[in-house]
Amino acid sequence: MAAQAATRMGLFGMAAALLLILDWSGASAETTKERILREGRIVVGIHNRSPWGFRDEKTGEATGWHPDILKAAFAELGVKNLEFQVTEFGALIPGLLAGRFDAVASGLSITPDRCKQVAFGAPDLQAPDAAIVRAGNPKKIHGYADIAAQDDIVMGAGRGSVVTTNAAAAGVPNSRMLLFPDIESNLSALRAGRIDTALMASPTVIGLLAGKGGHGLERVAPFDVGKAQTNFAAIAFRKQDVDLRTTYDEQLAKLKRTEAFAAIMTKYGFGAQEAVPPGVVTADLCNRQP
C-alpha cells in the first residue's frame, strides 16, 4: 500500500509539474506584435503594382501607397526594417494566412467576404471603380450599363478583384469578362483589341496613366458604376493578430493628422475624391450588404 501511495504521489507530482510547464509555455508565447516590436522588423506582402505596393525600378526599394503608410505608422515604434515579398494579387491573402507575411500592404479593398478571412486595419483610401479604354473611347463606354447592354463589348479585370463582382451585379455576363493575373496582361489585351476596356480601382488607374505605360490609353470620365458600392482600401492582418491591428490603427489615426500623410496623398496623385470620408469605419464596411 505504501508503495502504491508513493507511486500515486509521484504521478501526481509529475502531472503538476507538467501543468506548470504548460502554463509557463502558454504565458510566454510571443505574439506577432511582440515579435515585430522586439525585432524591429515586419514581413509584408505586396503584388508589385503601382501605386499600391511595388519595387522602384531605379532603387530596388519597395514603395507605394500602402508601404509608405506602413513605414510611417510603425517608424515611431522602432519598426524600421520592412521586408517586402512580392506575389500575385490573388495570392496575397493565402500568403498572409499561411504565415508568409505579417501583413498585406498592397491595395486590398475591404469586403464582407475578405473580412471573414482577415482583419483589416482602418480604411485609408477611397477607391471607386474606373475604366481604361483606347484613346478616343471607340466603343463609347461610359459605365457598367454600357458594357452589359452591348454584346460586342468585352471587359478585362484582375483575377480576384472587386470590380468583377460589381460588373456582374450590373448585368455583365461572365462570358464577356476576361480575367488576368496582372495589370500588364490586362493592358496588353486592351492594346491588342482582345478586350474593349480594362476595369480597375481608380488609384490604380491614376498611377498607370501618370507613367509611360499610359500612352494611347485614356480613363473614362465620368464612369457610371450604377449601384456599385465604393470600395475602401486598407492594410490587412491575420485575425489572431488583433493586437497588431489595433496598434497599427492607433498609429494610423495619429499619422492622418500630420503633414506627412498629406504628403503621401500628394505623392501618388490622390486628392479629395480618394480621401476617406469621416465616419467610414472597417466594421461597417465588413457588414454592409451587397
C-alpha positions as CSV (number, residue, x, y, z in Angstrom):
1,M,0.0,0.0,0.0
2,A,2.8,2.4,0.9
3,A,4.4,1.7,-2.5
4,Q,1.1,2.3,-4.3
5,A,0.7,5.6,-2.4
6,A,4.2,6.6,-3.3
7,T,3.6,5.8,-6.9
8,R,0.4,7.9,-6.9
9,M,2.2,10.8,-5.2
10,G,4.9,10.5,-7.8
11,L,2.5,10.6,-10.7
12,F,0.6,13.5,-9.1
13,G,3.9,15.4,-8.8
14,M,4.8,14.7,-12.4
15,A,1.3,15.9,-13.6
16,A,1.6,19.0,-11.5
17,A,5.0,19.8,-13.0
18,L,3.7,19.2,-16.5
19,L,0.8,21.6,-15.9
20,L,3.2,24.2,-14.6
21,I,5.4,23.8,-17.7
22,L,2.3,24.1,-20.0
23,D,1.1,27.2,-18.1
24,W,4.5,28.8,-18.4
25,S,4.8,28.0,-22.1
26,G,1.3,29.4,-22.8
27,A,2.1,32.6,-20.8
28,S,5.4,33.1,-22.6
29,A,4.1,32.5,-26.1
30,E,5.2,35.6,-28.1
31,T,2.5,37.3,-30.2
32,T,3.3,38.5,-33.8
33,K,3.1,42.1,-32.5
34,E,5.6,41.4,-29.7
35,R,8.0,39.7,-32.1
36,I,7.8,42.6,-34.6
37,L,8.4,45.2,-31.9
38,R,11.3,43.2,-30.4
39,E,13.0,42.6,-33.8
40,G,12.0,46.0,-35.3
41,R,11.1,44.0,-38.4
42,I,7.9,43.2,-40.2
43,V,7.3,41.0,-43.3
44,V,4.9,42.5,-45.8
45,G,3.2,41.0,-48.8
46,I,2.8,43.2,-52.0
47,H,1.8,42.4,-55.6
48,N,4.3,44.8,-57.2
49,R,1.7,47.2,-58.7
50,S,1.7,51.0,-58.7
51,P,0.5,52.8,-56.8
52,W,-0.3,50.2,-54.2
53,G,2.9,48.4,-53.4
54,F,5.8,47.9,-55.8
55,R,9.6,47.9,-56.2
56,D,11.1,51.0,-57.6
57,E,13.0,50.1,-60.8
58,K,15.8,52.6,-60.1
59,T,16.5,51.8,-56.4
60,G,15.1,48.3,-56.0
61,E,13.4,49.6,-52.8
62,A,9.7,48.8,-52.1
63,T,7.5,51.8,-52.2
64,G,3.8,52.6,-52.9
65,W,0.8,54.0,-51.1
66,H,0.5,51.2,-48.5
67,P,4.2,50.5,-47.9
68,D,4.7,54.3,-47.3
69,I,1.9,54.4,-44.8
70,L,3.1,51.3,-43.0
71,K,6.6,52.7,-42.8
72,A,5.4,56.0,-41.4
73,A,2.9,54.3,-39.0
74,F,5.5,51.9,-37.4
75,A,8.6,54.1,-37.5
76,E,7.7,55.7,-34.2
77,L,7.6,52.3,-32.6
78,G,11.1,51.4,-33.8
79,V,9.9,49.1,-36.6
80,K,12.2,50.3,-39.4
81,N,13.0,47.0,-41.1
82,L,10.2,46.3,-43.6
83,E,10.9,43.1,-45.6
84,F,8.7,43.0,-48.7
85,Q,7.8,39.9,-50.5
86,V,6.2,40.0,-54.0
87,T,3.4,37.7,-55.1
88,E,0.4,37.7,-57.4
89,F,-2.6,39.7,-56.2
90,G,-4.7,36.6,-55.8
91,A,-2.0,35.0,-53.6
92,L,-1.8,37.9,-51.1
93,I,-4.5,36.7,-48.6
94,P,-3.5,33.0,-48.9
95,G,0.1,34.0,-48.2
96,L,-0.9,36.0,-45.2
97,L,-3.0,33.1,-43.8
98,A,-0.1,30.7,-44.4
99,G,2.3,32.9,-42.3
100,R,4.4,34.0,-45.2
101,F,3.7,37.7,-44.3
102,D,2.7,39.6,-41.2
103,A,0.6,42.0,-43.2
104,V,-0.6,42.7,-46.7
105,A,0.1,46.3,-47.8
106,S,-0.9,46.2,-51.5
107,G,-4.4,47.7,-52.2
108,L,-6.8,45.2,-50.8
109,S,-10.4,46.5,-50.7
110,I,-12.4,45.9,-47.6
111,T,-15.3,43.5,-48.5
112,P,-17.5,41.3,-46.3
113,D,-16.0,38.1,-47.9
114,R,-12.5,39.2,-47.2
115,C,-13.4,40.2,-43.7
116,K,-14.2,36.6,-43.0
117,Q,-10.6,35.7,-43.7
118,V,-8.5,38.6,-42.5
119,A,-8.6,41.5,-40.0
120,F,-8.5,44.8,-41.9
121,G,-7.0,48.0,-40.5
122,A,-8.8,51.3,-40.7
123,P,-9.7,52.3,-44.3
124,D,-7.1,54.7,-45.7
125,L,-8.2,55.3,-49.2
126,Q,-11.4,55.5,-51.2
127,A,-11.1,53.5,-54.4
128,P,-14.1,53.8,-56.8
129,D,-14.1,51.6,-59.9
130,A,-12.6,53.1,-63.0
131,A,-12.3,52.1,-66.7
132,I,-9.4,52.5,-69.1
133,V,-10.1,52.4,-72.9
134,R,-8.1,53.0,-76.0
135,A,-7.7,56.7,-76.9
136,G,-10.9,58.1,-78.3
137,N,-13.1,55.5,-76.5
138,P,-14.1,53.8,-79.7
139,K,-16.9,51.7,-78.1
140,K,-18.3,54.8,-76.3
141,I,-18.2,53.1,-72.9
142,H,-19.4,55.4,-70.1
143,G,-20.5,52.9,-67.4
144,Y,-21.2,49.3,-66.5
145,A,-24.7,49.6,-68.1
146,D,-23.0,50.2,-71.5
147,I,-20.8,47.1,-71.1
148,A,-23.8,45.0,-70.0
149,A,-26.0,46.2,-72.9
150,Q,-23.7,45.8,-75.8
151,D,-22.9,42.2,-76.7
152,D,-19.8,43.1,-78.6
153,I,-18.1,44.7,-75.5
154,V,-15.6,42.5,-73.6
155,M,-14.0,43.9,-70.4
156,G,-10.8,42.9,-68.6
157,A,-10.2,42.8,-64.9
158,G,-7.8,41.4,-62.4
159,R,-8.4,37.9,-61.1
160,G,-9.9,38.2,-57.6
161,S,-10.6,41.9,-58.0
162,V,-13.7,43.6,-56.6
163,V,-14.6,45.1,-60.0
164,T,-15.7,41.7,-61.3
165,T,-18.3,41.5,-58.5
166,N,-19.6,45.0,-59.3
167,A,-19.7,44.3,-63.0
168,A,-21.6,41.1,-62.5
169,A,-24.1,42.9,-60.3
170,A,-24.6,45.4,-63.1
171,G,-25.5,42.6,-65.5
172,V,-22.2,42.0,-67.3
173,P,-22.1,38.2,-68.0
174,N,-19.0,36.2,-67.1
175,S,-18.6,35.2,-70.7
176,R,-17.7,38.8,-71.5
177,M,-15.2,39.2,-68.7
178,L,-11.6,38.2,-69.3
179,L,-9.6,37.8,-66.0
180,F,-5.9,38.4,-65.9
181,P,-3.2,37.6,-63.2
182,D,-1.6,41.1,-63.5
183,I,-2.1,44.6,-64.8
184,E,0.4,44.2,-67.7
185,S,-1.6,41.3,-69.2
186,N,-4.8,43.3,-68.8
187,L,-3.4,46.4,-70.6
188,S,-1.7,44.2,-73.3
189,A,-5.1,42.7,-74.1
190,L,-6.6,46.1,-74.3
191,R,-4.0,47.4,-76.7
192,A,-4.3,44.3,-78.8
193,G,-8.1,44.6,-79.1
194,R,-8.9,41.4,-77.2
195,I,-10.9,43.5,-74.7
196,D,-12.5,46.9,-75.1
197,T,-12.0,48.2,-71.6
198,A,-9.9,47.4,-68.5
199,L,-11.6,47.8,-65.2
200,M,-9.5,48.7,-62.1
201,A,-9.7,50.7,-58.9
202,S,-9.3,54.5,-59.6
203,P,-6.0,54.8,-57.6
204,T,-4.5,52.1,-59.8
205,V,-5.7,53.9,-63.0
206,I,-4.2,57.2,-61.7
207,G,-0.8,55.5,-61.2
208,L,-0.9,53.8,-64.6
209,L,-1.8,56.8,-66.7
210,A,0.6,59.0,-64.9
211,G,3.5,56.9,-66.2
212,K,4.8,55.9,-69.6
213,G,2.5,52.9,-69.7
214,G,-0.5,55.0,-70.4
215,H,0.5,56.1,-73.9
216,G,-2.5,55.6,-76.3
217,L,-4.9,55.0,-73.4
218,E,-7.3,57.1,-71.5
219,R,-9.6,57.0,-68.5
220,V,-13.3,57.0,-69.0
221,A,-14.5,60.1,-67.1
222,P,-17.0,60.0,-65.8
223,F,-17.6,56.3,-65.5
224,D,-21.1,55.4,-64.1
225,V,-20.8,52.4,-61.8
226,G,-24.6,52.2,-61.2
227,K,-25.5,50.8,-57.8
228,A,-22.0,49.5,-57.2
229,Q,-20.6,50.4,-53.8
230,T,-17.5,52.5,-53.4
231,N,-14.5,50.4,-52.3
232,F,-12.2,51.4,-49.5
233,A,-8.6,50.1,-49.3
234,A,-6.8,49.1,-46.1
235,I,-3.8,47.1,-44.8
236,A,-4.8,43.5,-43.8
237,F,-3.6,41.3,-40.9
238,R,-4.3,37.8,-39.6
239,K,-7.4,37.6,-37.4
240,Q,-5.4,36.2,-34.5
241,D,-3.1,39.3,-34.6
242,V,-5.8,41.7,-33.4
243,D,-3.3,43.4,-31.1
244,L,-1.0,44.2,-34.0
245,R,-4.0,45.5,-36.0
246,T,-5.1,47.7,-33.0
247,T,-1.6,49.1,-32.6
248,Y,-1.4,49.9,-36.3
249,D,-4.9,51.6,-36.2
250,E,-3.7,53.8,-33.3
251,Q,-0.6,54.8,-35.3
252,L,-2.6,55.4,-38.5
253,A,-5.0,57.7,-36.7
254,K,-2.1,59.8,-35.4
255,L,-0.5,59.8,-38.9
256,K,-3.6,61.0,-40.6
257,R,-3.4,64.2,-38.5
258,T,0.1,65.1,-39.8
259,E,1.5,66.8,-42.9
260,A,3.3,63.5,-43.6
261,F,0.0,61.8,-44.5
262,A,-1.0,64.7,-46.8
263,A,2.4,64.5,-48.5
264,I,1.9,60.7,-49.2
265,M,-1.5,61.5,-50.7
266,T,0.1,64.2,-53.0
267,K,3.0,61.9,-53.9
268,Y,0.6,59.4,-55.6
269,G,-1.7,61.9,-57.1
270,F,-4.6,61.4,-54.7
271,G,-7.0,64.2,-53.7
272,A,-10.4,64.7,-52.2
273,Q,-12.0,62.0,-54.4
274,E,-9.8,59.4,-52.8
275,A,-9.9,60.6,-49.2
276,V,-11.9,58.5,-46.8
277,P,-15.0,60.5,-45.6
278,P,-15.4,60.9,-41.8
279,G,-17.4,58.2,-40.2
280,V,-16.4,55.4,-42.6
281,V,-15.1,52.5,-40.4
282,T,-14.0,49.0,-41.1
283,A,-16.7,47.3,-39.0
284,D,-19.5,48.9,-41.1
285,L,-17.7,48.0,-44.4
286,C,-17.3,44.4,-43.3
287,N,-21.1,44.2,-42.5
288,R,-22.6,46.1,-45.4
289,Q,-25.0,44.3,-47.7
290,P,-24.5,44.0,-51.5
